[in-house]
């Protein structure tokens, strides 16, 4: 459903690549993915580099909800803002055959 690549530097996670099925997007999968990153790595912020295109309006709306600003290039999403905007999640995250609630 989703593939993400990035790196950790100090208290930030830098998301270099994030590919997700358009059928999964807007079903809170995007929130579940970020919730798992915040849970697992405990960063204070996530850095996302958003390329604005005519086809990624839903992504731009999602990033705006996390950052409070229209995305244009590098965007910062704080843990506090994510926690305040994240809806209730009903997903189950499976890692290495071990199920964990998101």
C-alpha positions as CSV (number, residue, x, y, z in Angstrom):
1,X,0.0,0.0,0.0
2,X,2.8,2.4,0.9
3,X,6.6,2.6,0.7
4,X,8.6,5.2,2.5
5,X,12.4,5.9,2.6
6,X,14.1,8.5,4.7
7,X,16.7,9.2,7.3
8,X,17.0,10.3,10.9
9,X,19.2,13.2,11.9
10,X,19.1,14.4,15.5
11,X,15.5,14.8,16.5
12,X,14.1,14.9,13.0
13,X,13.1,12.3,10.4
14,X,13.6,13.3,6.8
15,X,11.1,11.6,4.4
16,X,13.0,11.4,1.1
17,X,10.5,9.2,-0.8
18,X,6.9,8.3,0.0
19,X,4.8,6.4,-2.5
20,X,1.3,5.4,-1.6
21,X,-1.6,3.9,-3.6
22,X,-4.2,6.5,-4.5
23,X,-6.8,4.0,-3.4
24,X,-5.3,3.9,0.1
25,X,-4.9,7.6,0.4
26,X,-7.6,9.4,2.3
27,X,-8.5,6.2,4.2
28,X,-6.3,7.4,7.1
29,X,-3.4,5.1,5.9
30,X,-1.3,8.3,5.5
31,X,-2.0,9.1,9.2
32,X,-1.2,5.4,10.2
33,X,2.1,5.5,8.4
34,X,3.2,8.7,10.2
35,X,1.8,7.5,13.5
36,X,4.0,4.5,13.2
37,X,7.1,6.6,12.5
38,X,6.4,8.9,15.5
39,X,5.8,5.8,17.7
40,X,8.8,3.9,16.5
41,X,11.5,6.7,16.2
42,X,10.1,9.4,18.6
43,X,11.2,12.4,16.4
44,X,10.1,15.9,17.4
45,X,9.5,16.7,13.7
46,X,9.2,15.1,10.3
47,X,10.6,16.9,7.2
48,X,8.7,16.3,4.0
49,X,9.7,17.7,0.6
50,X,6.5,18.2,-1.4
51,X,6.6,18.6,-5.2
52,X,3.5,20.6,-6.1
53,X,1.7,19.1,-9.1
54,X,-1.7,19.4,-10.7
55,X,-2.5,15.8,-9.5
56,X,-1.5,15.8,-5.9
57,X,-4.2,18.1,-4.4
58,X,-5.2,15.5,-1.7
59,X,-1.6,15.2,-0.6
60,X,-1.2,19.0,-0.4
61,X,-4.3,19.2,1.7
62,X,-3.0,16.5,4.0
63,X,0.4,18.2,4.4
64,X,-1.4,21.5,5.0
65,X,-3.4,19.9,7.9
66,X,-0.1,18.8,9.4
67,X,1.9,22.0,8.9
68,X,-0.7,24.8,8.8
69,X,0.8,26.1,5.6
70,X,0.4,25.4,1.9
71,X,3.2,23.0,1.0
72,X,5.8,24.2,-1.4
73,X,9.1,22.3,-1.1
74,X,10.4,21.5,2.3
75,X,7.7,21.2,5.0
76,X,8.0,20.5,8.7
77,X,5.4,18.6,10.6
78,X,5.8,18.7,14.4
79,X,4.8,15.8,16.7
80,X,2.4,18.1,18.6
81,X,0.6,19.2,15.5
82,X,0.3,15.6,14.2
83,X,-1.1,14.5,17.5
84,X,-3.6,17.3,17.5
85,X,-4.8,16.6,13.9
86,X,-4.6,12.8,13.7
87,X,-8.0,11.2,13.6
88,X,-8.8,8.0,15.5
89,X,-7.0,5.2,13.7
90,X,-8.5,1.7,13.2
91,X,-5.6,0.2,11.3
92,X,-3.4,-2.6,12.4
93,X,0.3,-2.3,11.6
94,X,2.1,-5.6,11.0
95,X,5.9,-5.7,11.3
96,X,8.0,-8.8,10.8
97,X,4.9,-11.0,11.4
98,X,4.1,-9.3,14.8
99,X,0.8,-7.4,14.8
100,X,0.6,-4.0,16.6
101,X,-2.3,-1.6,16.7
102,X,-1.6,1.7,15.1
